[in-house]
Amino acid sequence: MRVLVVNAGSSSVKLSVLGPRDEVLASESVPVRRNVWDRGALEAALGRFPAPDAVGHRVVHGGREFVSPVRLDARVLGRLRALGDLAPLHQPKSLAGIEAIERALPGLEAVACFDTAFHAGIPQEASTYAVPERWRSGFGVRRFGFHGLSHAYASRRAGEVTGGARRVVVAHLGAGASLAAVLEGRGVDTTMGFTPLEGLVMATRSGSVDPGMVLWLHQHAGVGVEEIADALEHRSGLLALAGTADMREVLARSDARAVLAAGVYVHRLRAGVAAMAASLGGLDVLVFTGGVGEGSAVVRGRVAEGLGFLGVGVDAAANEGVGVEGEVSAAGAAVRTLVVHAREDVEVARGVREVVGRV
């Protein structure tokens, strides 16, 4: 069974066709401007691809209702549109992709696979905000977590490489960034929350900030709600601190702004890994994945430097020389440190096969 995978992330849209053994038969990125897909580029790419038997869409937010892959129909699409405000960088782009593929390949069976699903079963103490009952029950406020497709693949791959490690922390570091604590293949904690804005410092997103600061800016500094939302989503993170959202540029510079940006990023990341390890009662494997996680030996090394008390240590030569995937653990380190190539496409294809019922 050939599966067309549509992966609409916060900074890119990638199309790929996977074969029965998850081999990549074709892959291309397609331009999207303000959630409008380039129809000509899409149709041209699909024309170069082998014909798929079904399509799987990565959808960031499934809310409380969608906790496993689901066939797409009008009812499901309506529910997903209602969740758009909770993931404004991702959900509209995914929905536009669903519509674009339906126009280009009418009648092709379509399945949605959700980034929130992997975290749906985290314990109540990890998913619950200490806010009024009306907010939790009436408005459905809870910690959902995101990047679940990446965390699922990376943690399963870590188990394969290590022969079944029990306690795994996955650091998905890309334009968006989050951590997940995984116990025997099951997600038990994560850094993102009700929206993909909570948690680590990201390319243009602030990560966690004091909600009192947000209220103060609105009530006392006269900053409007829309301006605050735009700033936290699009004008914060590395971009706000260093003037660029590209970690490679940040690390290549030595000026005060870049040094501070890298320091803030690594400080929050180290603290988050330690918190995830605490939720697991210890740590066996630390996994780095995503564009920054796979591509930056500097980030990996600096994070590891501050986590020696947990047993984390990386070998400098292995860390610098690792390719797409490999182990970078220092000799004798109690915790194994891996670099795993992000394969959300594999998770989506697995989900499609589960729903469609063919292998």
C-alpha positions, 0 to 999 in steps of 0.5 A: 500500500502506497501512502501519500503523507501530507506534513504541514508544519509551522515552517514548511509543507512536505509531501511524500509517498511511502511504500509498504515498508515505509520506504520513501518513494518520492518527496517534495516541499510545496509552497504555501503562502498565508495558508493558500497552497500553490495549486500548480506546484501541488499538481505538478508534484503529484504528477511526478509521484507514484499513484497513492492508494490513500492519503494521510494528513498530519493534523496538529490539534485533535482536541479531546475528541480525536485521540487516534487516526480517523477517516476524514469526512464533513463532520470531522472537518467541521470539528477540526475547523473549530479547533483552529484558534488553538493552533493558529500556525498549523491547523489552518494550513493543514485544513487547506492541505486537506482541501487542496489534496481532495481537489487534486485527487478526488475520491482518494481515501483520506485519514487525519493523524493527530499530534495531540493523540500521543499525549491523550493518555498522560496522567491527570496530574500532568494534563490538568491546569489548576484553574476553575472547574468551569474552565476545565469542564465547560471550556475543555481547558487542559494540557494537550501536548503536541509533536506527538507523531515525532515523539511517538516515532523517536521514542519507539526508535530509541527502544529499537536501538537500545533494546527496550529502554524504559524511560525516554525523554525526547527533545523535538527541536525544530521551528517549534520545540517540545519535550516528551517523557515516555515510559515504556512507549507511553507518553506521561508528560510533555512541555506543550500545553493547551496550545503549541505556545507553552513550554520551550523557547522556539524560533518565533514563539515565546514558550512559557511566560508568566500569565500575569505579565500578559494581563499586565501588558493588556490592562496597564500598558495598553497592549491589545489582545491581538497584538499580544497574540501576534507577538507571542506566536510570531515575534518572540523566541529566538527572533525576539532575542537575536533578531533571527529565528534560525539557530544556525545564525544565532550560534554563528554569531558572538554578539551579546544578543546572539549569546543571550538567545542561545543561553536562554534557549539552552537554559530552558531546554536543560530545565525541561529535560530535568523536569521530564526525567523527574516525571519518569523517576529517572532517565535511561535515554535522551533523544534529540530529533527535529531540525535543531536536534539533529543538526546542532552538535553545539546545542546537544553538547551544551544541553548535555553539559548541564545534565551530568547529574542525571548521568547524561554525557556526550562524546565530543567526536561522536557528537560532531560526526554523527550523521542522520542518526546515531549514538553520541553517548560518552563512554561510561555515561549512565544515560544513552544519548541518541540522535534520531531522524524525525520521521513523522511520515512513518507515523502518519503512514502507520495510522493510515494503514490502521484505519484503512485496514490494509498493509 
